[in-house]
């Protein structure tokens, strides 16, 4: 069975130097992750943002500890990860560079320009309100529309991808993938796979319109990121998105990321301040996230309930927090269950099950042309227990007997019409006998 990616996002600025990254590898492996994702580790431009890259072949000063050769640094880390059965994904930021990038000086014709000739900054339109536009003034957008420029960019970044594959990188998270034409990605991905057929590509498409994601269908991405983080567990839009995405590529869910607030901040805003309840919410969110799609990603600090956002400019090791709790054992159990359960590693139809209880949702995942299924019941009420009757409505799949596989509660057998009690914030997971 091919396992989906279980990704630990080791945020470089918080983790420290590359040698200090290595200290995290054993515990990441113990938690059952199979990939480590690194945000940009390149030398940044004047803004200091790790996503405003000045030099792709020079390491960020804060990540250097003796060795300054970027390939030796990253290669050494990849070797350390491989010792523990982990592969490494790097951020591939090729839609733009820093405005003071060395590429601007060396190849100014590669960049988009404003009417006055100045460098054009990338921008994003809020899909919910086209009047809201975000402009990143520290960035210069590359020009993939002009044929000659496009050819030069494909050659330059193809060589760069090959360079980092040689350093030991085995995956690329493609930042703002929808901003680059699918045929460009197709050529870059084909080149990478000619060099190493096992390399994977993950498309970051968050915040874009559905048609922009669909335009990447021909690119050859292995995975795309979905928006389950923002789901209210009731609306139909996420399942509609999932159904569309799974025909493009399997998707990856996450409970929080460097682009979002920490989950605890959201809980505070909703009046939840008790650490026992907060930990309960973290357990629920991680299991829901891990079981919703083929892949799951978790950032450094989630397991400890960290509060500070993973800031791409100002964060450093001094922002390390005292753990609110340690969910490592729970995350290990969930990751193990995900790894060994076939239906959680292959995307198929997924349905929202009506439980006749507003606090409890049921999610049913199926495998095409197989009888395998997994049912997850989640009590979204963090303060009160709730009872439900195991009835299915509107789903043609024959479901009569349920075998529980929830971590710490495995083995219980239930049948249709039996009653199920869920503790506050509890998730219960069942498969067919």
C-alpha positions in Angstrom: 0.0 0.0 0.0 1.3 3.5 -0.9 1.1 5.8 2.1 -0.1 9.3 1.8 2.3 12.1 2.9 2.3 12.8 6.7 4.2 16.1 6.7 5.9 17.8 9.6 6.6 21.5 8.7 9.9 22.3 10.4 9.7 26.1 10.2 13.4 27.1 9.7 13.4 30.5 11.5 11.9 29.0 14.7 14.0 25.8 14.5 17.3 27.8 14.3 20.4 26.7 12.4 20.5 23.7 10.2 22.4 21.7 12.8 19.6 22.5 15.2 17.1 21.3 12.7 18.7 17.9 13.0 17.9 17.7 16.7 14.2 17.6 15.8 14.5 14.7 13.4 14.3 11.8 15.9 11.1 13.0 17.5 9.5 13.9 14.2 10.1 10.3 13.1 8.8 8.9 16.4 5.5 10.8 15.8 5.0 8.8 12.6 5.6 11.5 10.0 7.2 10.4 6.7 8.1 13.8 5.3 9.7 17.0 6.6 8.8 20.3 4.8 11.1 23.2 5.0 10.0 26.8 4.3 12.5 28.8 2.2 16.0 28.6 3.6 17.6 30.9 1.0 19.2 34.3 1.5 16.4 36.9 1.6 16.1 40.4 0.2 15.7 43.8 1.9 12.4 43.0 3.6 13.8 39.9 5.4 10.9 37.7 4.4 12.0 34.2 3.6 9.5 34.3 0.7 11.3 37.3 -0.8 14.4 35.4 -2.1 17.5 37.4 -3.1 19.8 34.5 -3.8 18.6 30.9 -4.3 22.1 29.4 -3.9 23.1 31.2 -0.7 21.7 30.1 2.7 19.9 32.4 5.1 22.4 33.8 7.6 20.3 32.7 10.6 20.4 29.1 9.5 24.2 28.9 9.0 26.3 27.3 11.7 29.9 27.0 10.4 29.1 25.6 6.9 28.1 28.2 4.3 27.7 25.9 1.3 24.0 25.6 0.8 24.1 22.1 -0.8 26.3 20.7 2.0 24.0 22.3 4.6 20.8 21.0 3.1 22.4 17.7 1.9 23.6 17.0 5.4 20.1 17.6 6.8 18.6 15.3 4.2 21.0 12.6 5.1 20.1 12.9 8.7 16.4 12.8 7.9 16.9 9.7 5.7 18.6 7.9 8.6 15.1 8.0 10.3 13.1 7.1 7.2 12.1 10.7 6.4 12.3 12.5 3.1 12.6 16.3 2.8 10.4 18.8 0.9 11.6 22.3 0.2 9.6 25.4 -0.8 9.9 26.2 -4.5 9.3 29.9 -4.9 9.5 30.7 -8.6 6.6 33.1 -9.2 8.6 36.0 -7.9 11.8 37.0 -6.2 12.8 39.8 -3.9 12.9 43.2 -5.7 16.6 43.3 -4.9 17.3 39.8 -6.1 20.5 39.1 -8.0 18.3 37.9 -10.9 16.9 41.4 -11.2 20.4 42.7 -11.7 21.6 39.9 -13.9 18.4 39.3 -16.0 16.1 42.4 -15.7 14.2 41.3 -18.8 12.8 38.2 -16.9 10.5 40.4 -14.8 7.1 41.9 -15.3 6.9 45.7 -15.4 4.5 48.4 -14.6 3.5 51.0 -17.3 6.3 53.2 -16.0 8.9 50.5 -16.3 9.2 49.7 -12.6 9.1 46.2 -11.3 5.6 44.7 -11.0 4.7 43.3 -7.6 2.5 40.1 -7.4 -0.9 40.5 -5.9 -3.9 38.3 -4.9 -7.6 39.0 -5.2 -9.8 37.8 -2.4 -12.0 35.1 -3.9 -14.9 36.2 -1.7 -14.6 39.9 -2.6 -12.8 41.0 -5.8 -12.5 44.5 -4.4 -9.9 43.3 -1.9 -6.5 43.0 -3.4 -3.3 42.3 -1.5 0.0 43.6 -3.1 3.4 42.4 -1.9 5.6 45.4 -2.4 8.9 43.7 -1.6 8.4 41.2 -4.4 9.1 41.3 -8.1 6.9 39.0 -10.3 8.6 36.9 -13.0 7.3 37.1 -16.6 6.1 33.7 -17.8 3.9 35.2 -20.6 6.7 36.3 -23.0 7.8 33.1 -24.9 11.6 33.8 -24.9 11.5 34.8 -21.2 9.5 31.7 -20.3 12.0 29.4 -22.0 14.9 31.1 -20.0 13.0 30.8 -16.7 12.2 27.1 -17.3 15.8 26.5 -18.0 17.0 28.4 -15.0 14.6 26.9 -12.5 14.9 23.4 -14.0 18.6 23.6 -13.3 17.9 24.8 -9.8 15.4 22.0 -9.1 18.1 19.5 -10.4 20.7 21.1 -8.1 18.6 20.6 -5.0 17.6 17.1 -6.0 21.3 16.4 -6.1 21.5 17.9 -2.6 19.0 15.3 -1.4 15.6 17.1 -1.7 12.8 14.7 -2.6 9.8 17.0 -2.7 8.8 20.5 -3.7 6.0 22.5 -2.3 5.2 24.9 -5.1 4.3 28.3 -3.7 1.5 30.2 -5.5 1.3 27.4 -8.0 -1.8 28.8 -9.7 0.2 31.9 -10.7 2.4 30.0 -13.1 1.1 28.4 -16.3 0.4 24.6 -16.1 2.7 23.9 -19.1 5.6 25.5 -17.3 5.0 23.2 -14.3 4.6 20.3 -16.6 8.0 20.8 -18.1 9.7 21.4 -14.8 8.0 18.3 -13.2 9.0 16.2 -16.2 12.6 17.3 -16.0 12.7 16.6 -12.2 11.2 13.1 -12.7 13.7 12.3 -15.5 16.4 13.0 -12.9 14.6 11.3 -10.0 11.3 9.5 -10.7 10.5 9.5 -7.0 10.4 13.3 -6.5 6.9 14.7 -5.6 5.4 18.1 -6.3 2.8 19.7 -4.1 0.7 22.6 -5.4 -0.1 25.5 -3.0 -3.4 26.9 -4.4 -4.9 28.4 -1.2 -6.9 31.6 -1.8 -7.3 31.1 -5.5 -10.5 30.6 -7.5 -11.7 27.1 -8.3 -11.0 27.6 -12.0 -7.4 28.5 -11.3 -6.9 25.3 -9.4 -8.6 23.3 -12.2 -6.2 24.9 -14.7 -3.4 22.9 -13.1 -5.0 19.6 -14.0 -2.5 19.0 -16.8 0.6 20.0 -14.8 1.2 16.7 -13.2 1.1 17.6 -9.5 1.1 14.8 -7.0 -0.9 16.7 -4.4 -2.7 19.9 -3.8 -3.6 21.6 -0.5 -7.2 21.9 0.5 -9.1 24.4 2.7 -10.4 22.0 5.5 -8.7 24.3 8.1 -11.6 26.8 7.5 -14.5 24.4 7.5 -17.3 24.8 10.0 -18.1 21.1 9.8 -21.6 21.9 8.4 -21.4 23.7 5.1 -21.3 21.7 1.9 -18.5 23.7 0.2 -15.5 21.7 1.5 -16.9 18.4 0.3 -17.7 20.0 -3.0 -14.1 21.2 -3.2 -12.8 17.8 -2.1 -14.8 16.1 -4.9 -13.4 18.4 -7.5 -9.8 18.3 -6.2 -9.6 14.5 -6.0 -10.0 14.3 -9.8 -7.0 16.7 -10.2 -4.7 15.2 -7.5 -5.1 13.9 -3.9 -5.2 16.7 -1.4 -3.4 17.6 1.9 -5.1 19.0 5.0 -3.6 21.0 7.8 -5.0 22.3 11.2 -2.8 25.4 11.0 0.1 26.7 8.9 2.6 29.5 8.6 -0.1 31.5 6.7 -2.7 31.2 9.5 -3.1 32.1 13.1 -2.3 29.4 15.6 -5.4 27.3 16.5 -5.1 28.5 20.1 -5.6 32.1 19.0 -8.8 31.2 17.3 -10.0 29.4 20.4 -9.1 32.4 22.6 -11.2 34.6 20.3 -14.1 32.2 20.8 -13.8 32.5 24.6 -12.0 29.1 25.2 -9.1 29.7 27.6 -9.0 26.5 29.7 -6.0 24.5 28.7 -7.8 21.2 29.2 -10.4 22.3 26.7 -7.8 23.7 24.4 -5.9 20.4 24.3 -9.2 18.6 23.6 -9.8 20.9 20.6 -6.2 20.2 19.3 -6.8 16.5 19.5 -10.1 16.8 17.6 -8.7 19.1 14.9 -5.7 16.9 14.3 -7.6 13.7 13.9 -10.2 15.4 11.7 -7.5 16.9 9.5 -5.5 13.7 9.2 -8.6 11.6 8.2 -10.2 14.1 5.8 -7.7 13.7 2.9 -4.8 11.5 1.7 -2.2 13.9 3.1 -1.8 15.8 6.4 0.6 18.6 7.3 1.3 19.9 10.8 3.6 22.8 11.7 6.3 22.9 14.3 4.7 23.9 17.6 1.2 22.5 17.1 2.0 19.5 19.2 2.9 21.9 22.1 0.0 24.4 21.6 2.3 27.3 20.7 0.5 30.6 20.3 2.9 32.8 18.2 2.3 32.8 14.5 5.1 31.5 12.3 6.1 34.9 11.0 8.1 34.8 7.8 10.2 37.9 8.7 10.6 38.4 12.4 10.4 34.9 13.9 13.6 33.4 15.5 14.5 30.9 18.1 13.8 33.5 20.8 10.2 32.9 20.0 10.2 29.3 21.2 7.5 29.0 23.9 7.0 26.9 26.9 4.8 24.0 25.9 1.1 24.3 26.8 0.9 20.5 26.6 2.5 17.8 24.6 0.4 15.9 22.1 3.2 13.7 20.7 1.7 10.4 21.9 -1.8 11.3 20.4 -0.3 12.4 17.1 1.8 9.3 16.9 -1.3 7.1 17.4 -3.3 9.1 14.8 -0.4 9.0 12.3 0.0 5.2 12.8 -3.7 4.6 12.2 -3.6 6.7 9.1 -0.6 4.9 7.8 -2.1 1.4 8.1 -5.7 2.2 7.0 -5.9 1.8 3.2 -9.0 4.0 2.8 -7.2 6.9 4.4 -4.4 6.8 1.8 -6.5 6.7 -1.4 -9.0 9.5 -2.1 -12.5 8.4 -3.0 -16.1 9.6 -2.5 -16.7 11.3 0.9 -20.1 12.2 2.4 -21.4 14.2 5.4 -23.6 11.9 7.5 -26.6 13.4 9.2 -26.6 12.5 12.9 -29.7 14.5 13.9 -27.5 16.3 16.5 -26.2 19.7 15.6 -23.0 19.2 17.6 -22.0 15.8 16.1 -20.9 15.4 12.5 -20.2 12.1 10.7 -17.9 11.8 7.7 -17.9 8.7 5.6 -15.0 7.9 3.2 -15.2 5.2 0.6 -13.0 3.4 -1.8 -14.1 3.2 -5.4 -15.1 -0.4 -6.5 -14.3 -1.7 -3.1 -16.4 -2.4 0.1 -13.9 -0.6 2.3 -15.1 2.5 4.2 -14.2 4.5 7.3 -16.7 6.5 9.4 -15.5 9.3 11.7 -17.9 10.9 14.2 -16.8 14.2 15.8 -18.4 15.9 18.7 -17.7 19.6 18.0 -19.0 20.6 21.4 -15.9 20.9 23.5 -17.8 21.2 26.8 -20.7 18.7 26.7 -21.1 15.0 25.8 -23.6 14.0 23.1 -25.4 10.8 22.1 -26.3 9.8 18.6 -28.0 6.8 16.9 -25.9 5.0 14.3 -28.2 5.6 11.3 -27.2 6.4 7.8 -29.4 8.4 5.5 -29.0 9.1 1.8 -25.9 6.9 1.4 -26.3 3.7 -0.7 -23.3 1.9 0.7 -24.3 -1.1 2.8 -23.3 -0.3 6.4 -24.6 -2.5 9.2 -21.7 -3.3 11.5 -19.0 -0.9 12.8 -15.6 -1.9 14.2 -13.9 0.8 16.2 -10.3 1.7 15.5 -10.1 5.0 17.5 -6.7 5.3 19.2 -7.0 4.1 22.8 -10.5 2.7 22.1 -10.1 0.1 19.5 -12.1 -3.1 19.3 -15.7 -2.1 20.0 -18.3 -3.6 17.7 -21.5 -1.6 17.0 -24.4 -2.0 14.7 -26.8 0.2 12.9 -29.4 1.8 15.3 -27.0 1.3 18.3 -26.5 4.4 20.4 -23.0 6.0 20.6 -21.9 8.5 23.3 -19.2 10.9 22.5 -17.4 12.8 25.2 -16.8 16.6 24.9 -14.6 17.2 21.8 -14.2 13.5 21.2 -13.8 11.8 17.8 -14.7 8.1 17.3 -13.5 6.2 14.2 -15.0 3.0 12.7 -14.4 0.7 9.7 -16.4 -2.1 8.2 -15.9 -5.6 9.7 
